[in-house]
Amino acid sequence: MNAELALHLLLVAAGALVVAGVSRRKGWPAPLLLVLAGLLVSPLAPEVTLDSDLVLLVFLPPLLFSAALDSSYLRLRDVKRSVALLSVGLVLFTMVVVGYTVHLLIPALPMPAAFALGAIIAPPDAVAAVAVGRRLGLPRRALTILVGESLFNDATALTAYRVALGAAAGATFSLLGAVGQFLYASVAGVLIGVALAVVTGWVLPRLRDPLVENTIMLLIPFGAYIAAELVHASGVISVVIVGLYLGSRMHRQGFGTRLVASGVWKIVDFVLETIVFALIGLQLTHVMPTDYSGWELTLYAVVIFLVTVAARFVWVLPVSLLQRDRPPIAHVVIVGWAGMRGVVSLAAAFAIPAAFTGADLVVFLTFTTVIGTLLVQGLTFPTLIRKLKVSSEQENFEDDLAEAAAKQAAIQAGLDILNERVPPDEEPDEITADVVGQLRQKTERRALTAWERLGGGTGQGGSETPSAIYRRLRSDMLTAEREMFVRLRDERRIDDEVLRRMMAELDFEEAILER
């Protein structure tokens, strides 16, 4: 990378961060505004071509890892059937539908190129949809399905894309061989991910250094992705497996590691997503084919966009009827409309060799589909959620209720530990009695605060310095409370989001104790 290109990337990042900052302040969807800003300044901006290696090797692994780290393995397990049908079934269905449509619409484009385009634009990127959905209170099950789909669908699409490129290069196509390649990539990716997850899951809690642990966690997604890709396995699946495993075991890390990790991954997500969406818009001047008229390009772009959107509904609506727990029709419509494409599709398109017949048209149609879904579906997504009156208000109330009950149980566990350390029937010295009184009052206040959030209910009721006694006893109580929260999560009595909220409260308190 020369200095001029580095300067251009720096300017793109700076401008994108300004747009994202304004969007966050105004409460607007940042990904969509970044794409619009990129489109507007593309004719005037210096040339910054989207590099496929940059996206697939630098941007994709940490974004996947962060999403997996923040996901709930238990919730994903509950919707595994829906996620599999979307991340595998829908991707392949979309590839076939789009591929045949392109072949019929543009006979001059070879069949392998048509199917390569289908594979490229098949996987949605749920970043924009999830961002809007969370802000507007989309129900947790729908959000989990969208997140799960986005975690795994790239693996299916990239494998199908490689098969199509191989066929275009003259390799003999075999359905059995394609299935075998997909199974190998998936199984090998899972095995590599599990192996790395077990090793890192054992090593990290034993380091006991927040900076070292988080530095290693920053390297893990790149290591997992590269290790899998070196043996032609799915780097996407490998990264996701490690992220889900470590995310479900974050309670085993120290409080400092969790507090640092929360800030680190928020910054990583914000910076990378901001740059990625700006880069998408800036590609406008680099994707225009020269061998077709404007009317032809417009027709092709509109037809492929409509077929891509329709294919998702054609798949989602019947599949939802096959679910044992049939979701409300409003949820089905929202999931069907949340098919925004993203940077992985563009990266795959830009990775097509220049000698590939129809490469420029494939890149153009990928770009128009990505932009079309981001702007048309993305801009109307909030209105659709409001019109359908879909809300997570009941879930939020249930979370608050579960949180209050869990805090009550955890606080009781902490008081039990306190009673073990300083039995109530014994006569402690005056200093210890004063410390114990402070601990009991503080604990009861926390219980009352949790119930007050619901609008009712009540809480329950010497060589060391006083501060040392307080720290020692409170640390033991915090450990007992954490263990209770994790047990309640494992018993499915509270959700992972509730667990993370309560763990964060305890982590901040422990950080204050350490100070």
Helices and strands as residue ranges (DSSP letters): H 3-26, H 30-41, H 52-53, I 54-59, H 60-69, H 73-78, H 80-84, I 85-90, H 91-105, H 111-121, H 127-135, H 140-168, H 175-207, H 210-230, H 235-248, G 250-252, H 255-282, G 283-286, H 294-321, H 329-337, H 343-350, H 359-372, I 373-377, H 378-387, H 393-421, H 430-452, H 466-490, H 496-514
